[in-house]
């Protein structure tokens, strides 16, 4: 073969190889788009037409992608409904991520932002059975300030962090708590009547956050918002608290920032409203 012909052949081969790599990358990207669509969808399963419409793909392309994902158990198919859902391998990936997630480290930047903006203490709380405990706090540079005790269990009916956790539990969990526990007064402002507490929990769910003025600790004012995991279950609460003489007057001003911070944490954990 003449030298010029050999050179031309090499150029053509290189171009073909480059085109092949581009097509392969595009195919992987489309497959990832399909997989991510299942992750962010509020529906438990999806049909081929829904996927094609949402992503702007042909049904034939969606079928090919789903077949490839099913072969790796990233997607599962219901033979009766012909609809698709996340498979065992995808769920395993999510669990592996969650196992490596340090909630305190994740919440740290948000707590620091909240404490800096409000000039008050920002905290992270988690549920433990029928109690709630602080696991992290960021304390501002204030001479008069709130500091909490980490790891001490508190009941779920008193204080903003406790109430927001109780409010966003499943209904049967709320009923179980109220059946098992008498609503003891921690201060003169603690809600001890079940009817009043139920009304308070409903109000918390409507507005998306809880407030407290001395319900758990005399002289304290606080506001708290819920953090949800990828399944939509309540996993934690973040709050801002300070001396009521100073924080009470501008507590509501921190509500939107607090809820936004909680929403960002929930999104990092895979929750989408």
C-alpha positions, 0 to 999 in steps of 0.5 A, spaced: 500 500 500 502 506 498 505 511 504 499 516 502 494 510 502 497 508 509 497 515 512 489 516 510 487 509 513 490 511 519 487 518 519 480 514 518 481 509 523 483 514 528 477 518 527 472 512 527 475 511 534 474 518 536 467 517 534 466 511 537 469 513 544 464 519 543 458 515 542 460 510 548 460 516 553 454 519 550 450 512 551 453 512 559 451 519 560 444 517 557 444 511 562 446 515 568 440 520 566 435 515 566 438 512 573 438 519 576 431 520 574 429 514 578 432 517 584 429 524 584 422 522 582 417 522 587 413 516 584 416 509 586 416 506 579 416 509 572 414 507 565 418 507 558 413 513 556 414 517 562 422 516 562 422 518 554 418 524 555 421 526 561 428 526 558 427 527 551 429 520 548 426 515 544 422 509 547 427 504 543 433 508 546 429 507 553 428 500 552 436 499 550 438 503 557 433 499 561 435 493 559 443 494 560 441 497 567 437 491 569 443 486 567 447 490 572 440 489 577 440 497 577 433 497 575 428 492 576 422 491 572 415 488 574 412 483 569 405 485 570 405 492 570 411 493 565 413 499 570 420 499 572 423 501 579 430 502 582 434 495 583 438 492 589 444 494 586 442 501 586 439 501 593 446 498 595 450 504 592 445 508 596 446 505 603 454 505 602 453 512 601 449 513 607 454 509 611 459 513 610 455 520 611 457 523 617 451 527 619 455 532 624 460 533 619 455 535 613 451 539 618 457 543 620 457 548 615 450 550 615 450 550 623 456 555 622 452 559 617 446 560 622 450 561 628 453 567 624 447 570 621 443 570 627 449 571 632 446 565 637 447 558 638 446 553 632 444 546 634 443 539 631 439 534 634 437 526 633 432 522 635 433 516 640 427 512 641 422 516 645 427 522 646 431 527 643 439 529 644 444 534 641 449 531 637 453 538 635 453 545 636 456 552 634 456 557 639 457 565 637 462 569 640 457 573 645 458 574 652 451 572 654 449 566 650 446 559 650 450 552 650 447 546 650 449 539 653 451 534 648 448 527 648 443 528 654 436 525 652 430 530 652 423 528 652 419 529 645 414 534 647 418 540 650 422 545 646 423 546 639 427 541 637 423 536 640 417 538 638 419 538 630 422 531 631 415 529 634 411 533 629 414 529 623 414 522 625 409 518 622 402 518 625 402 511 629 409 513 632 406 520 635 400 516 638 405 511 641 409 516 644 403 520 647 400 513 649 407 511 653 408 518 656 405 523 661 406 530 658 411 532 664 412 539 665 419 541 665 417 549 666 411 553 667 411 553 659 411 546 657 405 544 654 402 538 658 395 537 655 395 532 649 389 536 645 394 542 646 400 538 644 396 535 638 394 542 635 401 545 636 404 539 632 399 540 626 401 547 626 408 545 626 407 541 620 403 547 616 409 552 617 415 547 617 418 549 623 417 549 631 418 555 636 419 555 643 419 560 649 422 557 655 418 550 654 424 546 656 429 551 659 427 557 663 429 564 659 431 560 652 428 562 646 429 557 640 426 555 633 427 548 629 426 545 623 426 538 620 431 534 616 429 528 612 433 522 609 432 519 602 426 515 604 422 522 607 423 519 614 425 524 619 432 523 621 434 530 625 433 537 627 437 543 626 435 549 631 437 556 633 437 558 640 438 564 645 436 568 651 429 570 650 431 577 652 435 578 646 433 572 641 425 573 642 424 579 638 428 577 632 427 569 632 422 569 626 427 573 622 431 566 622 425 562 620 426 562 613 434 561 613 433 555 618 428 552 613 433 553 607 438 550 611 434 544 613 432 543 606 439 543 603 441 538 608 435 533 607 437 534 599 444 532 601 441 526 604 437 524 598 430 527 600 427 531 594 420 534 596 
